[in-house]
Amino acid sequence: MAVQSRLETEVSSLASTLDACVWANVYTFLSPQQCVKHSRISRTFHHAVVPEVLTSAALARPELVTSFVDLFSKYWRIAVLDVSDKERLFTEELFMRFAQALPSCSQLKSLSLELPLTLSMVRALAEFIVSCSGLEDLNIPNSSLISEGSKPSDELHPSSKEALSIVAVCVADCPELRALNISGNAIGDFGCESLVTGLQQASKLQVLDLSSNFIGSVGALALCDAMSGLRALKNLNLSGNCLGPEGIAILMQGLEPCRCLETLDISANGLRPQGAAVVAECIAGFPQLKSLNLRQNWFGPEGMALLAPSLPACQALQHLNLSANKMFSEGAEYLAEVLPCCASLQVLLLQENTIGPGLRPLLCQIIRCPRLHELNLSNNALRRDGALFLASKLFLCEHLTSLDVSNNDIQDAAVDVMAAVCGSSLQHLVMKANRIGPIAAGLFGPMLVACRKLISLDLRVNAIGVEAPQLVQYAIRSPIRNVNIRLNALTDAEKTRIQKLVTDANQRTHILFK
């Protein structure tokens, strides 16, 4: 009792400075902006059975590191530790004091450090990590592991090379490591080569995030050497790199042993049609693949003609992102031909493809996808004719619950879409930036009341104007929970009227208009 009483006193004292949140058996220290405040910390302290109950902690205020370190080094075994310093307030001196207390965290399972790391800081961190045999999750994204001013194609600066070699040793010395995130560090091809020795030893690794690292074909070749030992890998993120057709060919060959792969993100890699052919040839080798992200690879119609026929072979595929691939109408038709054979598909993202007239064959096949519940068709030049056709088929999409048709210039055809929603299963509808005017918006109100399943409606960046207060009035009376009408040319008088309607309502409906 004496120990717990003293601990309660110290936590209460620290809470006045840290705005600490305490609930159940988890103590989380956050910045004041993020924090849920309690009037008396002692009200929830009774949930603590033993002093060693700090299982999760997030430190967002570097200047409080001393108080934080004193407490967790005295009493608690931390399982999850997240240190974020996006404002770059964490000095090297503060970090060293912080690192000195880390050895007391012998039970640490997850460590996340999103802050600039110097070579000295990496060395200090490594001394702790190699002694933490139970570490399962290591995240060091956006940590400036590469010296400022260096280019991805450059030979690594000696300090950068040593930092990455130390990280590789840490990875190799964590036998239980399940997840590794080194995204946003611009490690380039040479950095990949430095990491390989560690990855080769991470036999239990299931999640690997190397996104936004300027990795090209040389780096892909280095990764291939490591992939043979990563047979447990389930999630690989290489988005925002520079693989190109040559790099993806090398990578896919190296991934052959990873038969457990469930999520593959190779978006924004400049694959082009040649890369699409490589992906098409190899994805059948991943029988458990559930999520495939190919966004922004500029496949074009030619690439879609090569890729589409291979998709039905992925029988487990649930989430497919083909946005920003310049498929146009022709590419959409190639995709339409195979969609009914993708029996497990639940989410299909096709935004920014200028599909236009290709919507007709595509939608005729989408209605034959029994499990598809989310469809994104934003920024596809559908215009009025496309919206009218969509409205005519929407009631046949029995399982569709989320639809985004933003930025398609559908104008008054939005009325037909809204009318179709009334008889559909749709729960979330996004029609922002469609030049919807006050006349069309004036007809929405009664329809909202009739839409028994609609939960949220996004009408941002239109021209609703004078009809906005009436729309809000109907929304408050309808089953809908969220309506967004920001950026709709509202006058101060209209905003005042909406504010009064919202204030007088029962707050069941959330209206965003400012």
PyMOL commands that set and color helices and strands:
alter all, ss='L'
color gray80, all
select helices_A, chain A and resi 2-18+32-34+42-45+62-74+92-104+119-129+158-172+188-199+217-227+244-254+272-285+300-313+328-341+356-366+383-396+411-422+438-450+465-477+492-504
alter helices_A, ss='H'
color red, helices_A
select strands_A, chain A and resi 21-23+26-28+56-59+80-84+110-114+137-139+179-181+207-209+235-237+263-265+291-293+319-321+347-349+374-376+402-404+428-430+456-458+482-484+510-512
alter strands_A, ss='S'
color yellow, strands_A
deselect
rebuild
show_as cartoon
